[in-house]
Structure formats: structure tokens, C-alpha cells
């Protein structure tokens, strides 16, 4: 009887020990890549920042956005997503605090700017606050914005990128960017 229990235990335990680990969002120091791990449809990928320690990355799914809608979390300065959460399928926010990484973000901005897939919606520079804000839209059928890219630069070392996917309208941009930058 004991021999049968040991044999049964070994037959159940041995495959578990020999099988590879299941795929997870994080393994060691590797961060999840938004376009591959979440299934979010993005037209410009920022996955090359996934393992960059100089970039803070935050990903929020559409379901989490809708759950947070009842709180004041979505009404921060200078963004307000509370009025468009039902239209958002995902949000990725990147924040840098280094000259070298901000230079990389500026290269991404140039690629987006030169791409025929994006329409520039806004380009504003504030001389008093030293900030620059650029907004680009990837339009789908019926002029629905499927992806909204917001680039914000403050000084030469600080940048922020917000990538919003969903089904937005151009008037929604004014609801999102509602305060003086």
C-alpha cells in the first residue's frame, strides 16, 4: 500500500517538476509587453521601454478604467478620463526622468509625426511653464479614433506618453485634456 502511494505521488509530482513554468506576465526582471501580453490593439508599440529602468510604465485595462470611474482617480491634473471610460479599451502611461530616455521618446514622437497612419491633432508649447504637448490620432472607420497618443515634455529630462486605445471621437480629446497645460 505504501509503495503504491509513493508510486502515485511520484507519478503526480514528477511531471510537475519536469514541466516548464507556465507563461506569466512577469518572469524575473522582464516586464510584460502590452501589445503581446494583454491583447490590446495598438498601432504604435512602446514595448521597447518594457525593461528600461528609467521609465515608469502603467497599464490599465478598459475594465479597470470602468471600475475606477466612480472614484476621483480618473480626474487628475491635467487629464480627465472619467467622461470617456466606456469608450476606452486600454491605457498605457510612460513617464521618464532622464535626458537619454527623453531623447528616445522624442525619436518615437518623430516616427509617429512622420507616419501617414497618424493625424496630428494638437501641438502646443507653453513658454511660461516650459511644457510641450502633442496629440496624435490613429483614425479608423467613420473617423473613430482607435488610438490616441499624447506626448508631453517638460524640460529636457522629463517626458510623459499616454497611449489610449478604444473608440473615441475628436470631441472626446477636449474632455480628456481639460486643463491649461
N, C-alpha and C positions, 0 to 999 in steps of 0.2 A: 504494500500500500504506500509506504513512504517513498519507495523507488518510483512508483507511478506518479506521485505528487511532484517529486523532483523533476521527473521527465516532462511532465506537463508544464511546470514552472519554467524549465529551460526552453521548451518549445515556444512559450509565450514571450519570455524575456529576451531570448537570443535575437529574434527578428527586430525587436525594438532597439536593441543595442547596435545592430548592424545596419539598420536603415538610416539614410541621410536625414538630417534635420529638415522639418517642413519649412517652406518658404515663409518668411516673416517680413514685416516692414523694416525692421532693423536687425542687422547682424553686426555685432561689434561696433565699429565706428562708422559704418556705412549708413547713410540716411536714405529714407525712402525717396524714390524719384516719382514725382507727382504724375507725370504722363504715363508711366508704366505701372505703378502700383495702385493707383486709385481709379483708373479708367476714365478720368476726366478728359474730355476732348479739348485739347489745346492746339493752337496753330503755331505758337512760338514757345519753345520749351526752354525753361530756365533750370533744367535738371543738372546742367554743368556746375551749378552752385551747391549741389546737394552735400558735398563733402568739404566745402570751403568753411573753415572755422571762423573766417572774418565776416560771414553772412549769417544773420538770424533769419530763419525761414519759418513761416507759419502757414499751414494749410488748413482750411476749414471747408468741410463739405456743405452742400446745399441743405442737407438735413440738419446739420448743426446750426447753420445760419437761421433756419426757420425756428429751431428750438430756442435760440437766443433772442429772437425777435421781441419777446415780451419784456426783456430787460433793457437797461440803458446801455448795455455793452456795445451795441451797434451804432450808437450816436456819439462818436468821439470826434475830437477836433483833428483834422478838418473834414473827416469823412462821415457820412450818414447813410448806412446801408439799410436802415430799418424800413424804408418805404419800398424797397425792391427785393426783399429777401425771397419772395415767392418766385421771382424770375431768375434767381442765381442758382447755378448748379455747383460752383466751386469758387474758392478764393484762395489765392496764394499771395503771401506778402513776403518780400525780401527787404532786409534792412542792413546797410553796410555802415561801417565806421572806419574805413581805411582808404587811403588815397589809391592804392593799387586795385582794390576791388571796385571802387567807384569808377576807375578808368575802364574796367571790364564791363561794368553796367553801361557806361557811355558807348562802348562798342556795340553792345546789344541794342541800344537805342538807335544807333546809326543803321544797323541791319534792318530794324523794324521800319525806320524812316525811309530807307531806300527800297523796301519791299513793295511790290504792287498789290499785295494782299491786305495792306492796312491803309486806312484813311486817317490823316491827321485831323483831329477834332479840335484840339486846343493846344496853344503854345504860349505860355505866359511867363514873364520874368518880373519879379518884384525887386526893384533896386533898393528899397528901404529894408526889406527882410533878407535880401540876398538869396532868394529861392527861385528855382525854375520849375515849371510844371508843364509836362507834355502828356497829352492824352491821344491814344490811337485806338481805332475801332477796326475789328475784322467783321465785315458785313456778310450776312447770309442772305437767304431768300427774303423777299419783301422788306429789304433794308433793316432786318433784325440784326442787332449787334450780338454776335455769338461769342466774341471775346473782346474785352476792354482792357487795354494796357495803360496804366498810369505810372509815369516816371516823374519822380520828384527829387530834385537835387538841392541841397543846402550846403554851401561852401564846397570846397574841393574834395572833402573826405567823407561826406555823408550823403548817402542816396537811399531812395526807397522805390521799390517797384511793387505795384499791386496789379495782379492779373485776375480778372473776374470773368468767369465763363457763365453762359446762360442764354437767355432770350430777352435782351434789353432793347429799349428804344432810345433814340437820341435824347429825348426829353428826360430820361432816367439819369443821364450823366449829371444834369443840374441838380437832381435830388441827392446824388451821391457826393458830389463836390459842392458843398453848400456854403462854405465859409471862405472868407478872404484869406488867401494864402500869402 
